[in-house]
């Protein structure tokens, strides 16, 4: 059950986007900037992050805007701290070597997530046939956002199935609240059109991996983390792989990222260490999130589900995948993208509690359904992203 509508606009016209719609956070901004660069569609935002405790643009958002404007030689108006309006008119996307520092915007130490800046520019560069080396400074392992370990072991491997090649290296860790991390993103040109994916059925789990990133804490913690993970994951008859990273950092911190690679899909679950909390508990928290996903038999975690939409828009056929939860982020993106690209979108509730997402480039059907009834974008409240 759905409605058919033509919602994409003509390139050259300014498309106005309500930044308060649905989840009302930075994801609307980042996704629309990426699509603006890919399609050449100028955009004008209003009500940006007006629902947030710190409304308007913050340093990490301004860094993403600066990065987008730099690679696309864009004309920008309204890019300032606290602004709730922005106008972005891109030109040609050009690769090369770049450096973007969230602290340059904030004027102080910042743990704003550099991975979110990377995701703003990665696909526009790749889809426009550009190579790039991008050095990023900011938060590498922070709350509410994916860390660079997740990007390396979940997001980028998923992109390769579409035909997008990129890699990231984390050189210095930036933990909340001090930040100061450093990572380098390498992007290669992609051949268009991209390849569609069909990840409706997850299939068997091929690999479970734990990535521990540690800074300025005793390295003996890592072995305890391994032992805790081996005990828990052994209950499923799986043998985990371990990656230990001891990185320099201006602060101290611990990140545990538990990732899963299936025959058809990927997932990752991140927990950060906290003062007074044993690493065994941190590992168990990541494990609990993993098992909640694994029991549903869906193909991807709910964050990755959001991130598959952009590449799917430029594939030479329909893509489909399942995830264990329809977040407000996902629903908001399904509202946003048909305004900028001619595509059909479907979101269907499954009997096991998961959802099926379908992206159909070139079509115009928009179907958001749950149990045979219309399901509205903003009926689920989510924790804010940065």
C-alpha positions as CSV (number, residue, x, y, z in Angstrom):
1,X,0.0,0.0,0.0
2,X,1.6,3.3,-1.0
3,X,1.1,6.5,-2.9
4,X,2.7,7.5,-6.2
5,X,4.1,11.0,-6.4
6,X,6.7,12.9,-8.4
7,X,8.8,14.6,-5.7
8,X,12.2,15.2,-7.2
9,X,12.9,18.7,-8.5
10,X,14.7,20.0,-11.6
11,X,18.4,20.6,-11.3
12,X,19.0,24.3,-11.3
13,X,16.0,25.1,-9.1
14,X,16.8,25.7,-5.5
15,X,15.4,22.9,-3.5
16,X,14.2,24.0,0.0
17,X,14.6,21.4,2.8
18,X,13.1,21.5,6.2
19,X,15.9,20.5,8.5
20,X,13.5,19.9,11.4
21,X,11.7,17.1,9.7
22,X,11.7,13.6,11.3
23,X,14.9,13.0,13.2
24,X,15.8,16.7,12.6
25,X,19.5,16.3,13.1
26,X,22.7,16.5,11.1
27,X,21.9,13.5,8.9
28,X,19.5,15.5,6.8
29,X,22.2,18.1,6.2
30,X,25.0,15.6,5.4
31,X,22.8,13.5,3.0
32,X,21.4,16.4,1.2
33,X,24.9,17.9,0.8
34,X,26.2,14.6,-0.7
35,X,23.2,14.4,-3.1
36,X,23.6,18.1,-4.0
37,X,27.2,17.5,-5.0
38,X,26.4,14.3,-7.0
39,X,23.4,15.7,-8.8
40,X,24.4,19.4,-9.1
41,X,21.1,20.3,-7.3
42,X,21.4,23.5,-5.3
43,X,19.8,23.3,-1.8
44,X,18.6,25.7,0.8
45,X,18.0,24.4,4.4
46,X,15.9,26.0,7.0
47,X,15.1,24.9,10.6
48,X,18.4,23.1,10.9
49,X,18.6,21.2,14.2
50,X,16.1,23.5,15.9
51,X,14.9,20.6,18.1
52,X,18.4,19.9,19.5
53,X,19.5,21.2,23.0
54,X,22.3,23.1,21.1
55,X,20.3,24.2,18.0
56,X,21.7,25.1,14.7
57,X,25.0,24.2,13.1
58,X,27.9,23.0,15.3
59,X,31.6,22.6,14.5
60,X,31.3,19.1,13.1
61,X,28.5,20.2,10.8
62,X,30.4,23.3,9.7
63,X,33.4,21.1,9.0
64,X,31.3,18.8,6.8
65,X,29.9,21.9,5.0
66,X,33.5,23.2,4.5
67,X,34.7,19.8,3.2
68,X,31.7,19.6,0.8
69,X,32.3,23.2,-0.4
70,X,36.0,22.6,-0.9
71,X,35.7,19.5,-3.1
72,X,32.8,20.9,-5.1
73,X,33.9,24.6,-5.3
74,X,30.4,25.5,-3.9
75,X,28.9,28.8,-3.2
76,X,27.7,28.8,0.5
77,X,25.7,31.2,2.6
78,X,24.8,30.8,6.3
79,X,27.7,28.6,7.4
80,X,28.3,29.8,11.0
81,X,27.9,28.4,14.5
82,X,24.3,28.3,15.6
83,X,22.9,29.1,12.1
84,X,19.6,27.3,11.3
85,X,19.7,28.2,7.6
86,X,22.1,27.3,4.9
87,X,22.3,27.7,1.1
88,X,24.6,25.4,-0.9
89,X,25.2,25.7,-4.6
90,X,27.8,23.1,-5.8
91,X,30.0,23.3,-8.9
92,X,32.2,20.5,-10.2
93,X,33.5,17.9,-7.8
94,X,37.3,17.6,-7.9
95,X,39.6,15.2,-6.1
96,X,43.1,15.7,-4.7
97,X,44.7,16.0,-1.2
98,X,42.7,17.7,1.5
99,X,42.9,18.3,5.3
100,X,39.8,19.1,7.4
101,X,40.0,19.8,11.1
102,X,36.9,20.1,13.3
103,X,39.0,22.1,15.8
104,X,39.7,24.8,13.3
105,X,36.0,25.6,13.4
106,X,35.4,25.2,17.1
107,X,38.6,27.0,18.2
108,X,39.1,24.5,20.9
109,X,39.5,20.8,21.5
110,X,36.6,19.0,19.8
111,X,35.4,15.4,19.7
112,X,33.0,16.0,16.8
113,X,32.8,12.8,14.8
114,X,35.3,13.0,11.9
115,X,33.7,9.8,10.4
116,X,30.5,11.8,9.7
117,X,32.6,14.4,7.8
118,X,34.2,11.6,5.8
119,X,30.9,10.2,4.8
120,X,29.7,13.5,3.5
121,X,32.4,13.6,0.8
122,X,33.2,10.0,0.1
123,X,30.4,9.1,-2.3
124,X,30.4,12.4,-4.2
125,X,34.1,12.0,-4.9
126,X,33.8,8.3,-5.9
127,X,30.7,8.8,-8.0
128,X,32.3,11.7,-9.8
129,X,35.3,9.6,-10.8
130,X,37.7,11.4,-8.4
131,X,40.6,10.1,-6.3
132,X,41.3,11.8,-3.0
133,X,43.4,11.6,0.1
134,X,41.7,13.3,3.0
135,X,43.3,13.9,6.4
136,X,40.7,14.4,9.1
137,X,41.1,15.7,12.7
138,X,38.5,15.3,15.4
139,X,36.7,12.6,17.3
140,X,37.5,9.0,16.1
141,X,35.6,7.2,18.9
142,X,32.7,9.1,20.3
143,X,29.1,8.5,21.5
144,X,26.1,8.6,19.2
145,X,28.2,8.3,16.0
146,X,30.1,5.6,14.2
147,X,33.8,5.3,15.1
148,X,36.5,4.9,12.5
149,X,36.8,1.2,13.4
150,X,33.2,0.8,12.3
151,X,33.8,2.7,9.1
152,X,36.8,0.4,8.3
153,X,35.2,-2.9,9.1
154,X,31.5,-2.4,8.4
155,X,30.7,0.6,6.2
156,X,33.5,0.4,3.7
157,X,33.3,-3.4,3.1
158,X,29.5,-2.8,2.5
159,X,30.3,-0.1,-0.1
160,X,32.6,-2.5,-2.0
161,X,29.6,-4.6,-2.9
162,X,28.2,-1.6,-4.8
163,X,31.6,-1.1,-6.5
164,X,32.9,1.8,-4.3
165,X,36.5,1.4,-3.2
166,X,37.8,3.4,-0.2
167,X,39.9,2.8,2.9
168,X,40.6,4.6,6.2
169,X,43.5,4.6,8.5
170,X,43.2,5.7,12.1
171,X,46.6,7.2,13.2
172,X,45.7,8.9,16.5
173,X,42.6,8.2,18.6
174,X,40.2,11.0,19.5
175,X,38.0,10.0,22.4
176,X,35.2,12.1,23.9
177,X,35.5,14.8,25.3
178,X,39.1,15.8,24.3
179,X,39.1,14.7,20.7
180,X,42.3,15.4,18.8
181,X,42.2,12.2,16.7
182,X,43.6,11.8,13.2
183,X,42.5,9.6,10.4
184,X,43.2,9.5,6.6
185,X,40.5,8.5,4.1
186,X,41.5,7.3,0.6
187,X,38.9,7.4,-2.1
188,X,39.1,5.8,-5.5
189,X,36.9,6.6,-8.6
190,X,33.9,4.3,-9.0
191,X,32.5,3.0,-12.2
192,X,28.9,3.9,-12.9
193,X,26.4,2.7,-12.6
194,X,27.0,1.0,-9.3
195,X,25.9,-2.6,-8.7
196,X,22.7,-3.2,-6.7
197,X,22.6,-5.4,-3.6
198,X,20.0,-8.0,-2.5
199,X,20.5,-8.6,1.2
200,X,17.0,-9.7,2.1
201,X,18.4,-13.0,3.5
202,X,21.4,-12.7,5.7
203,X,22.6,-16.3,5.3
204,X,25.3,-17.7,7.6
205,X,27.6,-15.6,9.7
206,X,31.1,-15.9,8.2
207,X,33.1,-13.8,10.6
208,X,32.9,-12.1,14.0
209,X,35.6,-9.6,14.9
210,X,36.3,-7.5,17.9
211,X,38.4,-4.3,17.4
212,X,39.8,-2.9,20.6
213,X,41.2,0.6,20.4
214,X,43.1,1.7,23.5
215,X,44.9,4.9,24.5
216,X,46.9,5.7,27.6
217,X,45.5,2.8,29.6
218,X,47.2,-0.5,30.7
219,X,47.5,-2.9,27.8
220,X,46.7,-5.8,30.1
221,X,43.1,-4.7,29.6
222,X,43.1,-6.1,26.1
223,X,43.7,-9.7,27.1
224,X,40.9,-9.5,29.5
225,X,38.7,-8.2,26.8
226,X,39.7,-11.1,24.5
227,X,38.9,-13.6,27.2
228,X,35.5,-12.1,27.9
229,X,34.6,-12.2,24.2
230,X,35.8,-15.7,23.6
231,X,33.5,-16.9,26.4
232,X,30.5,-15.1,25.1
233,X,30.9,-15.7,21.4
234,X,31.9,-19.3,22.0
235,X,28.3,-19.8,23.2
236,X,27.3,-19.4,19.5
237,X,29.9,-21.8,18.3
238,X,31.9,-19.0,16.6
239,X,35.6,-18.2,17.0
240,X,36.1,-14.5,17.1
241,X,39.0,-12.6,15.5
242,X,40.7,-9.9,17.4
243,X,42.3,-6.6,16.4
244,X,44.2,-4.6,19.0
245,X,45.1,-1.0,18.4
246,X,47.1,0.9,20.9
247,X,47.1,4.5,19.6
248,X,48.5,7.8,20.8
249,X,45.9,10.2,22.0
250,X,45.7,13.5,23.9
251,X,43.2,11.8,26.3
252,X,42.6,8.2,27.5
253,X,40.0,5.9,26.3
254,X,38.8,2.4,25.2
255,X,36.5,1.5,22.3
256,X,35.1,-2.0,21.6
257,X,33.6,-2.5,18.2
258,X,32.1,-5.9,17.6
259,X,31.5,-6.6,13.9
260,X,29.8,-9.3,11.9
261,X,30.2,-10.3,8.3
262,X,27.5,-12.5,6.9
263,X,27.0,-14.1,3.5
264,X,24.7,-11.2,2.7
265,X,25.3,-8.3,5.0
266,X,27.3,-6.6,7.7
267,X,26.7,-5.3,11.2
268,X,28.7,-3.5,13.9
269,X,28.1,-2.6,17.6
270,X,30.1,-0.1,19.5
271,X,30.6,0.4,23.1
272,X,33.0,2.9,24.8
273,X,34.8,2.3,28.1
274,X,33.8,4.5,31.0
275,X,35.5,5.3,34.2
276,X,34.8,2.6,36.8
277,X,33.4,0.1,34.3
278,X,35.4,-3.1,33.7
279,X,36.2,-4.1,30.2
280,X,34.3,-7.4,30.7
281,X,31.1,-5.3,31.1
282,X,31.9,-3.2,28.0
283,X,32.4,-6.3,25.9
284,X,29.1,-7.8,27.3
285,X,27.2,-4.7,26.4
286,X,28.4,-4.9,22.7
287,X,27.6,-8.6,22.8
288,X,24.1,-7.9,24.0
289,X,23.5,-5.5,21.1
290,X,24.9,-8.1,18.7
291,X,22.7,-10.9,19.9
292,X,19.6,-8.8,19.7
293,X,20.4,-8.2,16.0
294,X,21.5,-11.8,15.3
295,X,18.2,-13.2,16.6
296,X,16.2,-11.3,14.0
297,X,18.1,-12.9,11.1
298,X,18.1,-9.4,9.4
299,X,21.1,-8.5,7.2
300,X,22.4,-5.2,8.5
301,X,22.4,-3.1,11.7
302,X,20.2,0.0,11.7
303,X,23.0,2.5,11.2
304,X,24.4,0.7,8.2
305,X,20.8,0.5,6.8
306,X,20.7,4.3,6.6
307,X,24.1,4.4,4.9
308,X,23.1,2.0,2.1
309,X,20.5,4.3,0.7
310,X,22.9,6.7,-1.0
311,X,24.9,4.2,-3.0
312,X,21.6,2.3,-3.8
313,X,20.2,5.4,-5.6
314,X,23.0,5.1,-8.2
315,X,22.9,1.4,-8.9
316,X,21.6,-0.1,-12.2
317,X,18.7,-1.9,-10.6
318,X,16.7,-2.2,-7.4
319,X,18.4,-2.9,-4.1
320,X,16.9,-4.5,-1.0
321,X,18.0,-5.2,2.5
322,X,16.6,-6.1,5.9
323,X,17.4,-4.5,9.2
324,X,16.2,-5.0,12.8
325,X,14.7,-1.6,13.4
326,X,13.2,1.2,11.4
327,X,14.7,4.2,13.1
328,X,13.6,7.8,12.6
329,X,16.9,8.4,10.8
330,X,15.9,5.8,8.2
331,X,12.4,7.1,7.8
332,X,13.7,10.7,7.4
333,X,16.1,9.6,4.7
334,X,13.3,7.8,2.8
335,X,11.4,11.1,3.0
336,X,14.4,13.2,1.8
337,X,15.9,11.3,-1.1
338,X,13.0,11.2,-3.5
339,X,13.0,15.0,-3.4
340,X,16.5,15.0,-4.9
341,X,16.7,11.9,-7.1
342,X,14.1,10.1,-9.1
343,X,13.6,6.9,-7.1
344,X,11.1,4.6,-5.6
345,X,11.4,3.8,-1.9
346,X,9.7,1.1,0.1
347,X,9.8,0.4,3.8
348,X,7.8,-2.7,4.9
349,X,7.4,-4.2,8.4
350,X,8.3,-7.9,8.6
351,X,6.6,-10.5,10.7
352,X,9.7,-11.1,12.9
353,X,9.9,-7.4,13.9
354,X,12.5,-6.4,11.3
355,X,11.9,-4.2,8.3
356,X,12.6,-4.5,4.6
357,X,14.0,-1.5,2.7
358,X,13.9,-1.3,-1.1
359,X,15.4,1.4,-3.3
360,X,14.3,1.5,-6.9
361,X,16.2,4.0,-9.0
362,X,14.2,5.6,-11.8
363,X,10.8,4.8,-10.3
364,X,8.4,7.1,-8.5
365,X,6.5,4.8,-6.0
366,X,6.8,5.7,-2.4
367,X,5.5,3.1,0.0
368,X,5.9,3.3,3.7
369,X,3.9,0.5,5.2
370,X,3.7,-1.4,8.5
371,X,1.4,-4.4,9.0
372,X,-0.5,-3.3,5.9
373,X,-1.1,0.2,7.2
374,X,0.6,3.5,6.4
375,X,3.6,4.1,8.7
376,X,4.7,7.7,9.3
377,X,8.3,8.9,9.3
378,X,8.4,10.5,12.7
379,X,6.5,8.0,14.8
380,X,9.7,6.7,16.4
381,X,11.9,9.0,18.6
382,X,15.6,8.3,18.4
383,X,18.6,9.5,20.4
384,X,20.3,12.4,18.6
385,X,23.3,12.2,16.5
386,X,26.0,14.9,16.7
